[in-house]
Amino acid sequence: MTRTKPSFDRRALATQAMQAATATRAKAQLDQAGPICIYGVCETLGVVVRFNNINMEGMYQRGLPPRIHLSARRPLPRRTYNCAHELGHHVFGHGSSIDELREDAKAHPWEDPKEFLADTFAGFILMPIIGLRRAFSVRRWAPETATPAQIFTIACEFGVGYATLVTHLSAGVNMLSRSRAAALQRVTPKALRMDILGALTPDPLIVVDRHRTAPTLDAQVKTLLLLPSGAEVAGDGLAFERDLALGRLFRAVKPGIFQASAGDWAAFVRVAPVQKNEPSYGYIGLAQFRHLEEDLDE
């Protein structure tokens, strides 16, 4: 079976996407290495972001103001990536677009150059190569030999999914061989949580260690957070569950913003609500109000 050659120069478009991601970070007055809040970037650029109960990945709506609509049905890391993807459509001046439900796009490369540009832009703005190198180096890990749990820890630092990071390390920044990426991709989220927590759980997990530099951390009610050993949390938004070898486990139980600290590490944990009638669905409303108990959109 012969493979069809792409109808566009992927390398040239990837370079264009990387340059646009760098310029967008600069325009938003962000550094070129650290994790970012993509919703904050959109707000800075005047792009309105709203979460909706829709059965699609997301939608970019060109206009004044431009708008991004995201599905509240998707996991938090996927919403982050989808938002960055839709922002890519905005940055490149594309028209309004709807992105249907799909798997990790880079694992099944787009034939549409606009979609390839937006996807590659999302990877570079969320996971810049300088930041990835720092994240591995400071922990004395290497992408090629890192365990799935270590890869997951770095994915959590950048707010993306495990599979998304593996794909970007391999296809985006060439920090991981294809064979190692394929092996890592075979590890399921369920198996990862079991390996890290030592118990089965259907609830989403975020792992945070003392090397995490971002001042904020986004979660939603029911999310499990494995914070550094000895972590303390101000307020009643995070409930202590148990101590593990890798850290102290909490569960997000209430929307709001709560400070967590452990020695010289500290961060604000921003917890969004879930739908009472559909607890697997996340917050619905404007992104800027996602940590408030009531939606102030209407």
C-alpha positions in Angstrom: 0.0 0.0 0.0 1.6 3.3 -1.1 1.2 6.4 1.1 -0.1 9.5 -0.6 2.3 12.4 -0.4 0.9 15.4 1.5 -0.4 18.2 -0.7 1.6 20.8 1.3 5.0 21.3 2.9 4.6 20.2 6.5 8.0 21.2 7.5 7.5 24.8 6.2 4.1 25.0 7.9 5.5 23.6 11.2 8.2 26.3 11.1 5.5 29.0 10.5 3.4 27.6 13.4 6.4 27.6 15.7 7.2 31.2 14.8 3.6 32.3 15.3 3.4 30.6 18.7 6.6 32.4 19.7 5.2 35.7 18.5 1.8 35.1 20.3 3.6 34.4 23.6 5.5 37.6 23.2 2.4 39.6 22.3 0.7 38.3 25.5 3.9 39.3 27.4 4.8 35.8 28.4 8.2 34.1 28.4 9.2 31.5 25.9 9.6 28.6 28.2 7.1 28.3 31.0 3.6 26.7 31.1 0.8 29.2 30.2 -2.9 29.6 30.9 -4.3 29.5 27.3 -7.6 31.1 28.5 -5.6 34.0 29.9 -3.8 34.4 26.6 -7.1 34.5 24.7 -8.4 37.1 27.1 -5.3 39.2 26.6 -5.7 39.0 22.8 -9.4 39.9 23.0 -10.7 36.5 22.1 -13.8 35.4 24.1 -13.8 31.8 25.2 -16.9 30.0 26.3 -17.5 26.4 27.4 -20.7 24.8 26.0 -22.6 21.5 26.2 -21.7 20.6 22.7 -20.7 17.3 21.1 -17.6 18.5 19.3 -14.0 19.5 20.1 -14.5 23.2 19.5 -15.3 26.0 17.2 -13.7 29.3 16.2 -16.1 32.1 15.3 -14.6 35.0 13.5 -16.1 38.4 14.3 -16.0 41.4 16.6 -15.1 40.1 19.1 -13.8 36.8 17.9 -15.1 33.8 19.9 -13.9 30.3 20.7 -16.5 27.7 21.8 -15.3 24.6 23.6 -17.0 21.4 24.6 -17.5 21.0 28.3 -17.7 17.3 27.8 -14.0 16.9 27.1 -11.4 16.3 29.8 -9.6 19.4 31.1 -6.3 18.8 29.3 -8.2 18.3 26.0 -10.1 21.5 26.5 -6.8 23.3 26.9 -5.4 21.9 23.7 -8.6 22.5 21.8 -8.6 26.1 22.9 -5.0 26.5 21.7 -6.0 24.9 18.4 -8.9 27.3 17.9 -6.6 30.2 18.9 -4.4 29.1 16.0 -7.2 29.6 13.6 -7.6 33.1 14.9 -3.8 33.9 14.8 -3.6 32.7 11.2 -6.6 34.7 10.1 -8.7 31.6 9.2 -12.4 31.9 8.8 -14.9 30.4 11.2 -14.4 26.7 11.6 -15.9 23.7 13.5 -13.6 20.9 14.7 -15.4 17.6 15.1 -14.6 14.9 17.7 -11.3 13.4 16.9 -8.3 11.6 18.3 -4.9 13.3 18.8 -4.6 15.0 15.4 -0.8 14.7 15.0 -1.1 10.9 15.3 -3.3 11.1 12.3 -2.0 14.1 10.4 -4.4 16.5 8.8 -4.7 16.7 5.0 -6.0 20.3 5.5 -3.1 22.7 5.8 -5.2 25.0 8.0 -5.9 22.3 10.5 -2.3 21.2 10.4 -1.2 24.8 11.1 -3.7 25.2 14.0 -2.7 21.9 15.6 1.0 22.5 15.3 0.6 26.0 16.7 -1.3 24.5 19.7 1.6 22.2 20.4 4.3 24.9 20.2 2.4 27.6 22.2 1.6 25.1 25.0 4.8 23.1 25.0 7.7 25.2 23.8 10.9 23.2 23.3 12.9 25.5 25.7 10.4 24.8 28.4 10.3 21.0 27.7 14.1 20.8 27.9 14.1 22.7 31.2 11.3 20.5 32.6 13.3 17.3 31.9 16.7 18.7 32.9 15.7 20.2 36.3 14.3 16.7 37.2 17.3 14.9 35.8 15.1 12.9 33.4 15.5 12.3 29.7 12.6 11.9 27.3 13.9 8.6 25.8 14.3 6.9 29.2 11.5 8.6 31.2 8.9 6.4 32.7 5.2 6.9 31.8 4.6 8.4 35.2 7.4 10.9 34.7 6.1 11.8 31.2 2.7 12.3 32.8 4.1 14.6 35.5 5.5 16.9 32.8 2.3 16.7 30.8 0.5 17.9 34.0 3.0 20.8 34.3 2.1 22.1 30.9 -1.6 21.4 31.3 -1.8 18.9 28.4 -2.7 15.2 28.1 -0.2 12.4 28.4 -0.7 11.3 24.8 -0.6 14.8 23.5 2.8 15.4 25.1 4.2 12.1 23.8 3.1 13.0 20.3 4.6 16.5 20.5 7.9 15.2 21.9 8.2 12.8 18.9 6.5 14.6 16.0 6.8 18.2 17.1 10.2 18.8 18.7 12.1 15.5 17.9 13.0 14.9 21.5 11.7 11.3 21.5 12.2 8.4 19.0 9.2 7.0 17.2 9.7 3.6 18.7 9.8 4.9 22.3 6.8 7.2 21.5 4.8 4.1 20.3 5.6 2.2 23.4 4.6 5.1 25.7 1.4 5.6 23.7 0.3 2.1 24.6 0.0 3.1 28.3 -3.6 3.9 29.1 -4.8 6.7 31.5 -6.3 4.0 33.7 -3.0 2.2 34.0 -1.2 5.5 34.7 -3.5 6.3 37.6 -3.1 2.8 38.9 0.7 3.0 38.7 0.9 6.4 40.4 -1.8 6.0 43.1 -1.6 2.3 43.7 -5.4 2.0 43.3 -8.0 2.1 40.5 -10.0 5.3 40.1 -12.1 6.7 37.3 -11.5 10.3 38.4 -9.0 12.5 36.6 -5.6 13.0 38.2 -3.1 15.9 38.2 0.4 15.3 39.5 2.4 18.3 40.9 6.0 18.2 42.1 8.3 20.8 43.6 9.8 21.6 40.2 6.6 23.0 38.8 7.0 26.7 38.2 3.6 27.9 37.2 1.9 30.1 39.8 -1.6 28.6 39.1 -3.0 25.1 38.6 -6.4 24.5 37.0 -8.7 21.6 38.1 -12.3 20.9 38.5 -14.5 19.4 41.2 -13.8 15.6 41.7 -10.2 16.0 40.3 -7.5 14.2 42.3 -4.4 16.3 42.9 -1.1 14.6 44.0 0.8 17.6 45.5 4.3 17.6 46.9 4.9 15.8 50.2 3.9 17.9 53.2 1.6 20.1 51.2 -1.0 22.2 53.0 -4.0 23.9 51.5 -5.8 27.0 52.7 -9.6 26.9 52.6 -12.0 24.1 52.1 -11.8 23.6 48.4 -9.4 20.6 48.5 -10.0 17.7 50.8 -7.1 15.6 52.0 -7.3 12.0 51.0 -4.0 10.2 52.0 -0.2 10.4 51.9 1.6 8.5 49.3 5.3 7.8 48.6 5.2 10.4 45.8 3.3 13.1 47.6 0.1 14.1 49.4 -3.2 13.3 47.7 -6.1 15.8 47.7 -9.5 15.9 46.0 -11.1 19.1 44.6 -14.5 19.4 46.3 -15.5 23.0 45.9 -15.2 25.7 43.1 -12.9 28.6 43.9 -9.3 29.6 44.2 -7.2 28.0 46.9 -3.6 28.3 47.9 -1.4 25.2 48.3 2.1 25.2 49.6 4.9 22.8 50.6 8.2 24.4 51.7 9.4 26.8 49.1 6.8 25.6 46.5 3.4 27.3 46.3 0.6 27.7 43.8 -3.0 28.8 43.5 -5.3 25.9 42.7 -8.3 27.2 40.6 -11.2 24.8 40.8 -14.1 24.9 38.4 -17.5 23.3 39.0 -19.0 20.4 37.2 -22.6 19.9 36.1 -24.8 18.6 38.9 -27.0 16.5 36.6 -24.0 15.4 34.5 -21.0 15.3 36.8 -18.7 14.0 34.0 -19.3 17.3 32.2 -17.3 20.4 33.2 -18.2 24.0 33.7 -20.5 25.8 31.2 -20.1 29.5 30.7 -17.4 32.1 30.0 -13.9 30.9 30.7 -13.1 34.0 32.7 -15.8 33.0 35.3 -14.9 29.3 35.5 -13.7 29.4 39.1 -16.7 31.2 40.5 -19.6 29.3 42.1 -22.1 31.0 39.9 -21.9 31.7 36.1 -21.9 35.5 35.7 -22.2 35.3 31.9 -26.0 35.9 31.7 
